[in-house]
Amino acid sequence: MSESQNILTDSFDRKHTYLRISLTERCNLRCSYCMPLEGVPLSPKDHLMNAEEVFEIAKLFVQEGVTKIRLTGGEPLVRKDFPEILTSLATLPVQLTMTTNGVTVDRHLELLKKCGMKSLNLSLDTLDADKFKKITFRDQFKKVHENMFLLQQEGFLVKINVVLMKGVNEDEILDFIELTRDYPFVVRFIEFMPFDGNNWNREKTVSLREILDLLESTYSADRILRLRDAPNDTAKNYQIQGYKGQFGIISTVTNPFCDSCNRIRLTANGQLKNCLFSQTESDLLNPYREGKTIVPIIQKAVGKKFAMRGGLSSPEQFNDPEQHHNRSMITIGG
């Protein structure tokens, strides 16, 4: 670690060891909760971090204490230089993982293995092909479904991210749970969250309590096993007794976990967000290109992190759509 000790520790003594790097604002799907239906204005290519800049900035974070890096997008695999980026990051003493929609992941299996990636998050909000097309505006369900099983067969730990939305896919909760009966998948139900252009309101959120009530009315209470959560875990983890896989609930809206947050985000255009819901960002890319040290910028950004959800600490504040002034999810990074 460098002489600048604790630059990744905020005023609440939370140590940020987990960096999420968005590689692109582009995606080969068009999920409306992530991207507004009208699309988003994309950053010009020269405003985005190139492969060398991704590596050098990531290396600085690792020197300062980051132990885990997740690559996100958009869809990270649409970047033509993804192999170059991943290969360089694999030289760092850090755990590497990725969030992908799975459309083209089969083309990269050997690269992922070579670079030591053992776990991936696969975004899949439905097990129904017609509904998949309605959610994503693309007819790619068969490919994603096949790749989900291919990843598992190739030895990857596959975490399936399911964004639950009332009136859309809450009727599939049990279908996803049953997927863990015979396969060691980790299904993660994510409460629908507010971002620019996704028409969020609190009534569309399927809460942790609603999910558990459904499960308790379906399975006997003694079969729903509460598992031990990993340190800094975003999910509350469970397993149905006798099933090979497990499931978790990420309850950002109804039961936030900010007190143990260890995550910071770097957008594809080089902006540091100290919280997913932060309404301010800190530019790292332009100062880096000017040859300036970005350590003080990082330290200041981390130090100013709010205790909870970008300063929206009360349920009343968070539930008010007018209080949310943020990017769309696709330009933040999943």
N, C-alpha and C positions, 0 to 999 in steps of 0.2 A: 504493500500500500504506500502511496506517496506521502510527502510531508504534510499535505493538507488532510489531516485526520478528520474523520467524521463528517465529510462533506455530504454524505448520503444519509445522515441522521437528522431527523427534523426536530422541531421544538417539543414534540411529544415523545421523544426518545424512540421513535420508530426507525429502524435501520432498513434501508432500502437496498435489498440484495437481488432484486428481480427486475430486469429491464425488458420491456416489450418494445421491439423495433418493428415499425411498419415499413415494408419495402416498397409499397406502391399504393396508389389510390385507385387503381384499376381492378376490375374483377370480371370473371366470365359468367357470373350470375348477377341477378338484379333484385335481391331480397329487399322488400320495401321498408323493413324495420332498420335496415342498414343504409340503404341508398334511397333518397327521395325519388318518387316516380318520374320526376322530370330530369333526373340525373343531377350531377354536381359539376361545377366548373373545375377542371383538373389543373393542377399546378403545371406550369411549363417544365419540360424535361430538365432544363438547366437549373431549376429551382429545387430539384430533388437530389438527395444524397446519391452520389455514385458509389460503386462497389468499394473503392478504396476509402471513401469517407465513412461509409457504414462501418468498415473494419476499424479504422483508426479511432473513431468516436466510441465504438463499443469497447475497444481495448482500454481506453481511458477509464470507462466505467468499471471494467473488470479490475483494473489497477486500484480503483477506489473502493472495491468491496463487493461488486456484483458477482454473484455465483451462478445465476441462471438467466438465460436469454431466450425469449420466445420471439420467433419471426411471424409477423402477421401481415395483413394487407388492409383493404382490398384482398386479393388472392395472391399470396407471395410467389406462387409458382408461375404466375404470368410474366414475371420479370425474366428477360432472356439471359441476364447474367446471374440468375439465382445460383447456378452451380459454383460460380466464382465466389459469390458472397458466402455461401455456406462453407465451402472448402477453406476459406480464409478464417472464418469465425471458429471453425473446428480446431484451429491451432491454439486457441485461447483456453486457459484452465477454467472452463465454465460448462454447465449443463445446457445443452442446446435442445430446444423443442420448437414446435411450430403449430399454428392453427391454419387449417386448410379446408376448402369446401370439397376436396377429394376428387374433383373432376379429372385432373391430370396427374394425380400423385403416383399412379402406377408407373409412369415414365421415369420416376426419380428414385425408385426403391433402392437400387444399389448405391447411389450417391448418399442417400440418407443413412444407410448402414455404414458405409465407409467413413462418414463424418461422425459416427457415434450416436446418432439420434435413436432413442429407444421408445419414445412416447410422442404421440401426436394427438391433437384435438381435431376432430372432424365435425364440421358444422352440418347438421342434418335435422331439419325441423319437422319432418313427416316421414312416415313409412308408406305413404300412398303416392303412387306415381302422378296421378292427376292433380292432387293437392300440391305436390312438389312443383309442378309446372306453374300453378297459380301463384305460389309464394315466390318462386325464383325467376319467373318469366322465361325459363329455359327448360328444354326437355332432356334433362341429364340424369334423371333419377336412377335409371338402370346402371349407368356407369358409376355413380357415387356409391350405390348399394353394393355393387360388385367390389369396388375398391375398399370399402369398409371391411368386408370379409377378407380380402386379399391382404390388407395390412395386418389383420389379426393372425392370419395363417403364416405370415412372414416374420412373426415374433414381436411385432410392435404392440405396446400398450395403447389401445385405442379408446380415447375419451370422446363420447358423442355429445356435442353441445346442442341442446334443444331449447330454443327460445319459445316459451309458451305464450300464446296470445288467445284470449277468450274469443270464441267465435271462429277461430282458425284451426287450432290443433290441440286444444285441451282435452278433446275426446280420445287422444292417442296416448295419454299418459300410461295407461296399463299395457298398451302394445309395446311401448319402449321398455317398461319394466320386464315384460315377458321375454324380451330380447336377451336379458341377462340370465335367463334360466339355463340355457345351454352354452352360452358363449361368455368369455371373460371380459366383456365390454364394461366400461364405466360410463353409464348414462348420466348426464348432468343437465337437470332442468334449470333454466335460467329465467328469472322474472323479466318480463318485457320492460325495457328501460327507455327513458326519454333522450332523444338526440334530434338534431336539427332535421326537419323535414319528414319525420316518421309518424306524425299524427298521434303521438303518444297521449294517452290519458290513463289515470290510475285504474279506471274500471276495466281496462283491457288486460291488466296484470293478473296472472294466476299466482296466488301467494303460496308461500311455504305451508301455511296452515291448511289451505284448501287442498294442496297435494297430499298432505299427510292424512287429512280427513278421508279423502278418497281411498287411500291405501288401507287405512284402518277399517273401512267399511267393506273392503275386498278380501284382505288377508287377516288372519287372526293376529291380534296384537303381539303375541309372543314370537311370531315369525318375522316381524319387522325389526331387524337388528340394527341398533345404533352403533356405528363404527367409530373408532378413534380417528379424529381429524389430524392431518399433518400440521405442523407449525405453520402459521400464516395462511392456512387453507381458506379459500373463498367459499367452499361448499361444506354443507353439513351432510355427512356421508352415512349411507344406510345399505343394507343388504337384506334380501328376502332369504330366510333360512333355507339352505339347500341349493341355492342358485349359484352358478359359477361366477357371475359378474356382480356388480354393485351399482348403486346410483347415488347421486348427490343432488342437493338443491342449493342453488346460488341465489340468495334472497336479498339482493342489493336494495330493492325497494322497500320491502316490509320488515326486514330484519338485518340491517347493514352490519358489516364486519370491519368497519374502518379502524377500530382500535388496534388491530393486528396487521394493518396494511404494510406490505413491504415492496409495493410495486410502483414503478414510474414508467412513463411511456415516451418514446421518441417517434415522432411522426415522420412520414416519408420525406417531407420537406424540411426536416431538421429542427422541428420545434419540440421542446421538452414540455410535457404535461405532467405535473406532479400528482394529478388525480384524473381519473376518467371523466369526472364531471367538472373539472376545473374550467373556468371561463376565461382564464388567462394562460398564456404560453410564453416560453422563453426561447428566443432564437439562439440555437447553437451553431447552425450551419454557416451563416454569414460571418460571424466572428472567427470561426475556425478557418474559413477560406481566406480571411484577412491575416492569418498567422497569429491571432491573439489567443491567449489561454482562455479556455472556456470553463475552467475549474470554478472561478468565482461565480459565474452565471449559474452553474449547476448548484453550487452551495446555497446561493440566494433563493433559487427556485424551490429547492427541497425544504429550506428553512421556513418558507412562507406557506407551506402546505397546511390547509385547514384540518381541524380535528375530524371532520366528517363531510363527505360527499361535496367537495368544492365549496363548503360554507353553507350548504342547504341542510342544516342540522335538524330542523323540526320536520315532522311528517307534513305539516301544513305547507311549509315552504317547498318541500320536494314534490308534493302532489299537485302543485300549481304549475301548469305548463308555461305560464308567463315568466316563471323564474328561471327557466332553462335557456341559456344563450350559449350554445356549444356548437361544435362542428357536427356534421353527420358522421355516423359511425364509420363509414367507409374511409373517411379521410383522417380518422383518429388511429384506427388500427384495432382489430378485434381482439 
